[in-house]
Amino acid sequence: MDNKQIINGLLILGVAYFMFGQGGQAPPADGGGTIIVDNNIGDAATVTTNVYDAQANSQTEIAVTLYAYLTSGVKLVNGVASTTDISTAVVGDTLLLSGGDATYYMDEKTGVSVSKGTQVVDMVGHTAAAETSLAVTGYDSDMNTLTAGGVAQCDYNVTLGADADKTYYFKLANQDADSLFRGGAICTFSYNSTSAEDFTVIDSRFEKATLPKQMDDSGITVYRSDGGGTTTKTGYDYCYKFKEKMYDLSEWQEITVKTLFESGSTDPVNGNSGFGLLFVDAGYAQSLSGESIFDFYRHDDNERVTEVGISDTRTDPEGLTSGAIVCVE
């Protein structure tokens, strides 16, 4: 054996000693003396989800409605509390986790690889703002606050002639401490078509979307044309989605939206016509086909906005919380 062979042999022995130690055993992977052995693909696995409230001042775990799917679309759990373990996964699965309810929003987590028999996944949730702690303010085209309304179902009064187009701005602010409003859409309506032709969102951050069945069917309480109390206007006219999926308003944050009101061919008098809007939040909910879909309404036969996020007061947007009604004279 020549010197070169001897040197190569010593090098091999040195590498083996370094890798496996004196006892011929790999050094512990976790620093605690335990040998980590990967589970085999297909072995049963339990996935535990810990959801922490990003709005809390200290680390706080919350229980949120959870949806868990394989990336292939197969449903594992649907609508259970996030504190419930997922016991139907196997090693090798890749999961998509989402959720939320009327109390909490949840951030989606994709590409979660199940690599061992017991796995913990940390997720982010948010306490949803109470609708009563939201605040809407209306402004004219010069950003002057609109004149307060003098009767029920009129948050504001404005004076316009026939065939007039007027720009208005509406600001939504979250005044609820340690909470979040996850905005998804704005739904609008006008009433008494002869003197109130149309009311639309003309803000470039929003685009016209599907009018969900629940919003189309909603009976909205408005001021009566004869000045004798209130009556019901059937259905919102349009909904406009935020183009970038959603906007988040943490405590004391706000968004201001540009709108356009077009009066009709008849001169409005005595507040007998008007327009209004409702800011609607967005979240995850199970669709008719079983998927977890993020939107401002649930994708099933009823298309309800009240089954996504907070329960919006769609039938009575008057009150300057999540909505407003403007009476036109």
Number of C-alpha atoms within 10 A of each C-alpha: 5 6 8 8 10 10 10 11 11 11 12 10 10 11 11 14 15 12 12 12 12 10 8 11 11 15 17 11 11 9 8 8 9 10 13 11 8 10 16 13 14 12 13 16 21 18 19 17 20 20 22 21 22 19 19 15 8 9 10 13 18 18 19 27 23 24 24 24 21 18 15 10 13 12 17 15 19 18 17 16 17 24 16 16 16 18 15 12 22 22 21 17 18 18 22 20 23 29 28 30 21 19 16 23 29 25 16 17 16 14 12 14 15 21 18 20 19 15 16 13 14 11 19 18 26 25 25 24 26 21 18 13 15 21 19 22 19 24 18 17 13 9 11 11 15 17 15 14 17 12 15 14 23 22 23 23 20 15 13 17 16 16 17 15 16 14 17 22 21 21 17 24 22 26 23 20 15 17 23 25 32 23 23 24 25 25 24 24 23 28 26 19 14 15 26 27 23 20 25 24 24 16 15 10 13 20 15 17 15 10 18 21 17 19 24 15 14 16 17 23 19 28 24 19 18 11 11 8 12 16 14 15 19 16 21 26 17 21 27 23 22 21 15 9 16 19 16 16 19 22 19 14 14 17 14 15 17 19 19 17 20 20 28 20 15 15 18 24 16 14 22 19 26 30 24 24 28 27 25 28 27 28 31 28 29 19 16 13 8 14 18 26 16 22 21 30 30 25 24 14 11 13 20 17 25 19 21 26 27 24 17 21 18 24 19 18 22 25 16 18 22 28 30 25 28 26 29 24 17
